[in-house]
Structure formats: structure tokens, C-alpha cells
């Protein structure tokens, strides 16, 4: 369970670092913690969208490492189909509409990272694979709603959709990583 604990701690710290960027302009942090964290994934703090993407991309990199190391099986060619479709949609429908050049590059890189996370989960065949795949799809959906709503067109109930899918994904990743680690630690 030590490897799982380190990965979970790393992803938590990186997601928290992204959230902390939201507070750089807040005067009294303690009572303002809950509300900004809820809004973080939806809109990004003004001027901090790129650093937030960086921390979230690093956290997804930790997920990629976890699943590539835990999978231990050869890649299935079909595992590339969904991430490739995601990247095609991103580069055809979203990236061209990002006006700021720095944000355009950030969105493109972040999209590639989240597609890599999805691929790593799709090729994983260990314990609770179906649950991990659901979590990855929820993350992809959540981030897609953010990108679409920010750069393409308004998304009805965006805040609710993003937050529900984001936290459901986090919960599922955490829950089943701990359960998988418990399975590997138990005597056979």
C-alpha cells in the first residue's frame, strides 16, 4: 500500500496546489476555503488559469504513473481509440477557439495529458479496472465541460455538472486505489 499511498498523496497535493492558486488574492483564507474550491474547476481564478492547468496536469501525470505501473500488461491497440477521438475533438473544436496564445498552448498540452491519463486507465487490467475507467471518463467529461464552457459556448448548469463529475471521479479513484492496494497487501 506504500506506493498507492504516495501516489494518492502526490495527486492530492498537486490538486490542492492548483486550488491554492485560487486563494492568492483572498485576504482571510480560513472561512473562504469551501466556496473557492468549489468554483476552482469551473472557471479558474482570473489570471491563474495556466498555473492551475499545470498543477492539474501534474496530478494527472501521477495518475498516469500509477496506472502504467500498476497495469503491467501490454497495451491494447483499441485503448488508443477513445483518447484519439478526444484529442481530435479538442484540436478541432476547442483549441482553435482559445484566443490567448499561451492559453491555447496550455489547453493543448493539458488535453494531451488528460488523454494520456485516459489511455493509461483504459489499458489497465488490474483490480477494479471498470471503476477506474468510470472515474477517468468522469474526469474527461468534467474537463471537457470546463473547456467547452470557457472557450466555445455556454454550458447549462456548468458549475453543477463540473463539480459533481469532478468530485465523483476523485472519490472513485481514491476509493478503488485504496481497495486495490488492500487486495495486494492481503495474504492469499
N, C-alpha and C positions, 0 to 999 in steps of 0.2 A: 504494500500500500504506500510505500515511501515515494515511489515515482509518481503515482497518482496524486498524492498529497502535494508534491512540488509543482506539478502541472496545474492543479486546481488553485494553489496559492498564487502562482505566476499569473494565471488568467484573471484572477480576482484583483490582484494588484494593478495589472495593466488596465482593466476596465475601470477600476477606481481612479487611476491616474487620469484617464480620459474624463471622468466625471469631475475630478478635482479642478480641471481647467475651467469648468463652468463657474467655480467659486472665486476666481481670481479678482473679480470686481465686487464681490459681496463683502459687506462690512462685518456683519455678525453671522458667522457660519453656523453655529450650533442649531438655531431654530430655523435656518433656511436650508437645511440639508435635504429634506424629503422632496420638496417641490422641484428644485432644480434638477435633481437626479431623475425625476420622472420625465422632465422635459428634455433632458440631455440628448437622448437618442432621436428625438423627434426633429428638433430644429438646429441643434448645435448653438453654442454661445456665439454671439456676434463677434466675428474676427478670430474665433478659435476653432473653426470647423476643420481646418487642416491638421492641427495638433491632435484634435480628438480622433480624427481618422487614423492618425499614426498610432496612437495608443490602442485603438480597437483593432487595427491591423496586426500589431504585435501580439495582442491577446489571441487573435485568430491563428497567428503563427504558432502559438503554444498549443492550440487545439490540433493544428496540422501535425506538429511533432508527436503529440500524444497518439493520434490515430495511425500515423505512419509507423511508429514504433510498436504500437500495440497490435496492429493488424498482422504483420509478419508474413503476409501471403502475397503472391504475385498479383500485380494489378490486372483487373479485368478490363478488356477494351471497352466494354459498354459503360463502364464507370465514367468515361470522359464525355458521354453524350449530353447529360444534363448540365454539367459545368460549361461545356462548349456552347450550348444553347443560351445559357445565362450570359456568357461573355458576348455572344452575338447580339443579344438584346441590349446589353449595356453599351456596347460600342456603336450600335446603330441607332438606338433610341434615346440614350441619356447623355453620353459623353459629348456628342456634338452640340448639345443644348447648354452645356456648362460654359458660361461666358468668361469667367476669370480663368486665365491660362494655368495658374498654379492649382486652382481647384480642379480643373479639367484633368491635369496630371494626377492629382491625388485621388480623384474618383476612379480613374482608370486603374491605378495601382491597387487601390483598395478593392475594386471589383475583381481584379485578378487574384488577390489574396483570399477573398471570400469564396471565389470559385475553387481555389486550391483547397480551402477548408472543406467545401462540399465534396470535392473529389476524394480527399483523404478519408472522409466518413463513408462515402459510397463504396470504397474498396475495402473498408474494414469488415471483417467477418467474425469478429470475436463475440463475446457475451453482450447481449442487449443491442446488437447491431441495428435492429429495426428502430429502437427508441432513439439511438444516437442519430440515425438518419432523419427521423422526425424532427429532432432538435435542430439539426443542420438546416433542414428545409424551412423551419420557422425563422431561423436567423436570416437566411437568404430572403425570405419574404419580408421580414421586418426591414432589413436594409434596402430592399427594393422599393418599399413604400416610402421610405425616407428620401431616396434618390428621386423617385418619380415626383413626389410632392414638392421637393425643393427645386428641381430643375425642369420638369416637364409640364405638369398640370396639377391642380389641387386634387387631393385625395380626401373623400368624405370620411370623417371620424378618424383622421390620420393619427392623432395622439393615442386614442384608444387602441387602434389596430396595431400600431408600432409597439406600444408598451406591453400589451397582452402577449404578442408573439415573441417579443424580446425576452421578457421575464420567463415565459414558458420554456423557451429554448435554454436559457441559463439554468433553470431548475432541472430540466431533463438531462442536460449534460452533467451537471453536478451529481444528481441522484444516481444515475446509472454508471457514472465513473466510479463512485464510491461502492456501489453494489458489485461492479465488475472486479474491483480491487479486493473486495471482501471474498469473492469467489476464488480469486487466485491465491489469497492468503489462507484459505481454509484447507485443512488436511483432507486428502482424497481417500 
